[in-house]
């Protein structure tokens, strides 16, 4: 890896500071262990730092770094599962959503009721799109899927929510 110039270093640090609260919320939602969250964030920072020179400026930085965070989180879960410390990997919603963009959704939906209705991937799409404000294109990039696939899953998920929770129609 070539070392970063002073300008690249400043740009990386600025972009990382801006996105950090979003990374923390995403991780808080999936990982209860504060120590593990810290480790995963540090690994994400190191990987993003070492790969920043390869980041294509045409690509969304937040999608790029969220993809790194997602992969670090999955690696953590695989390690912990091999050690027998955690059960099957799930992407369940955390009961205590942080304030911010997710607070709007939390006010309109009871997450405890929708968790059993949605698959882990559907929960992720709903969270990223409505809770964090990502576009379907950005979600596709984060999840490593085609945009059309994510749009289709998003549309089907909305229909599933509408049929399961008719009182929420118009909220999403």
C-alpha positions as CSV (number, residue, x, y, z in Angstrom):
1,X,0.0,0.0,0.0
2,X,1.3,3.4,-0.9
3,X,1.1,5.9,1.9
4,X,-1.5,8.6,1.7
5,X,-0.7,12.2,1.0
6,X,-1.5,14.8,3.6
7,X,-4.5,15.9,1.5
8,X,-5.7,12.3,1.2
9,X,-5.3,11.8,5.0
10,X,-7.3,14.9,5.7
11,X,-10.0,13.9,3.3
12,X,-10.2,10.4,4.8
13,X,-10.4,11.7,8.4
14,X,-13.1,14.2,7.5
15,X,-15.2,11.6,5.7
16,X,-14.8,9.1,8.5
17,X,-15.8,11.6,11.2
18,X,-18.9,12.5,9.2
19,X,-20.0,8.9,8.7
20,X,-18.9,7.5,12.2
21,X,-22.3,8.1,14.0
22,X,-24.0,6.2,11.2
23,X,-21.5,3.3,11.5
24,X,-22.0,3.3,15.2
25,X,-25.8,3.2,14.9
26,X,-25.7,0.4,12.4
27,X,-23.4,-1.7,14.6
28,X,-25.3,-0.9,17.8
29,X,-28.3,-2.3,16.2
30,X,-26.6,-5.7,15.5
31,X,-24.1,-6.1,18.4
32,X,-24.9,-5.8,22.1
33,X,-21.3,-6.2,23.2
34,X,-19.6,-2.8,23.6
35,X,-16.1,-4.3,23.5
36,X,-16.9,-6.2,20.3
37,X,-18.4,-3.0,18.7
38,X,-15.3,-1.1,19.5
39,X,-13.1,-3.9,17.9
40,X,-15.3,-4.1,14.8
41,X,-15.2,-0.3,14.3
42,X,-11.4,-0.3,14.8
43,X,-11.0,-3.1,12.2
44,X,-13.2,-1.2,9.8
45,X,-11.1,2.0,10.3
46,X,-7.9,0.2,9.7
47,X,-9.2,-1.6,6.6
48,X,-10.7,1.6,5.2
49,X,-7.6,3.5,5.9
50,X,-5.3,1.0,4.2
51,X,-7.7,0.7,1.2
52,X,-8.5,4.4,0.9
53,X,-6.1,4.9,-1.9
54,X,-8.0,2.3,-3.9
55,X,-11.4,3.9,-3.2
56,X,-12.9,5.2,-6.4
57,X,-14.1,8.8,-5.8
58,X,-17.0,8.1,-8.2
59,X,-18.4,5.6,-5.7
60,X,-20.3,6.7,-2.6
61,X,-17.9,6.8,0.4
62,X,-20.7,5.9,2.9
63,X,-21.7,2.8,0.8
64,X,-18.1,1.8,0.5
65,X,-17.3,2.1,4.2
66,X,-20.6,0.5,5.2
67,X,-19.7,-2.5,3.0
68,X,-16.4,-2.8,4.9
69,X,-18.2,-2.5,8.3
70,X,-20.7,-5.2,7.2
71,X,-17.9,-7.5,6.2
72,X,-16.0,-6.9,9.5
73,X,-19.2,-7.6,11.5
74,X,-19.9,-10.8,9.5
75,X,-16.3,-11.9,10.2
76,X,-16.7,-11.2,13.9
77,X,-19.9,-13.3,13.9
78,X,-18.3,-16.2,12.1
79,X,-15.4,-16.2,14.6
80,X,-17.7,-16.1,17.6
81,X,-19.9,-18.8,16.1
82,X,-16.9,-21.1,15.6
83,X,-15.9,-20.5,19.2
84,X,-19.5,-21.4,20.3
85,X,-20.1,-18.0,21.9
86,X,-23.1,-17.1,19.9
87,X,-26.0,-18.9,18.2
88,X,-27.1,-18.6,14.6
89,X,-26.4,-15.3,13.0
90,X,-29.5,-13.1,12.9
91,X,-30.0,-9.5,11.9
92,X,-32.7,-8.7,14.5
93,X,-33.5,-5.2,15.3
94,X,-32.2,-3.8,18.6
95,X,-34.9,-2.9,21.0
96,X,-33.4,0.5,21.7
97,X,-33.0,2.3,18.4
98,X,-30.9,5.4,18.6
99,X,-32.4,8.8,18.0
100,X,-31.9,10.3,14.6
101,X,-33.3,9.1,11.4
102,X,-34.5,5.9,12.9
103,X,-36.6,7.8,15.5
104,X,-39.1,8.7,12.7
105,X,-39.7,5.1,11.9
106,X,-39.7,4.1,15.5
107,X,-42.6,6.5,16.1
108,X,-44.6,5.0,13.3
109,X,-43.9,1.3,13.8
110,X,-43.5,-1.1,16.6
111,X,-40.3,-3.0,15.8
112,X,-41.1,-5.8,18.1
113,X,-44.2,-6.5,16.1
114,X,-42.5,-6.4,12.7
115,X,-39.4,-8.4,13.5
116,X,-41.2,-11.8,13.2
117,X,-42.8,-10.7,9.9
118,X,-39.6,-9.8,8.1
119,X,-36.5,-11.8,7.2
120,X,-33.1,-10.6,8.3
121,X,-32.4,-9.2,4.8
122,X,-35.8,-7.5,4.7
123,X,-35.1,-5.9,8.1
124,X,-31.7,-4.7,6.8
125,X,-33.2,-3.1,3.7
126,X,-36.0,-1.4,5.8
127,X,-33.4,-0.1,8.3
128,X,-31.0,1.2,5.7
129,X,-33.6,2.7,3.5
130,X,-36.0,4.2,6.0
131,X,-33.9,4.4,9.2
132,X,-30.6,5.6,7.7
133,X,-31.8,7.2,4.5
134,X,-29.8,5.1,2.0
135,X,-31.0,4.9,-1.6
136,X,-31.7,1.4,-3.1
137,X,-28.5,1.9,-5.2
138,X,-26.4,2.4,-2.1
139,X,-28.1,-0.5,-0.3
140,X,-27.3,-2.7,-3.3
141,X,-23.7,-1.6,-3.1
142,X,-23.5,-2.3,0.6
143,X,-25.1,-5.8,0.3
144,X,-23.2,-6.7,-2.9
145,X,-26.4,-7.2,-4.9
146,X,-28.0,-5.7,-8.0
147,X,-30.0,-2.5,-7.7
148,X,-33.0,-4.1,-9.3
149,X,-32.9,-7.0,-6.8
150,X,-32.9,-4.6,-3.9
151,X,-35.7,-2.5,-5.4
152,X,-37.8,-5.6,-5.9
153,X,-37.1,-6.8,-2.4
154,X,-37.9,-3.4,-1.0
155,X,-41.2,-3.3,-2.9
156,X,-42.2,-6.7,-1.7
157,X,-41.2,-5.9,1.8
158,X,-43.4,-2.8,1.7
159,X,-46.3,-4.9,0.5
160,X,-45.6,-7.4,3.3
161,X,-45.7,-4.6,5.9
162,X,-48.9,-3.1,4.4
163,X,-50.7,-6.4,4.5
164,X,-49.5,-7.3,8.0
165,X,-50.0,-3.8,9.4
166,X,-52.7,-2.0,7.5
167,X,-52.9,0.7,10.2
168,X,-49.5,1.9,9.0
169,X,-50.4,2.5,5.4
170,X,-49.1,5.8,4.2
171,X,-46.3,5.8,6.8
172,X,-43.8,4.3,4.4
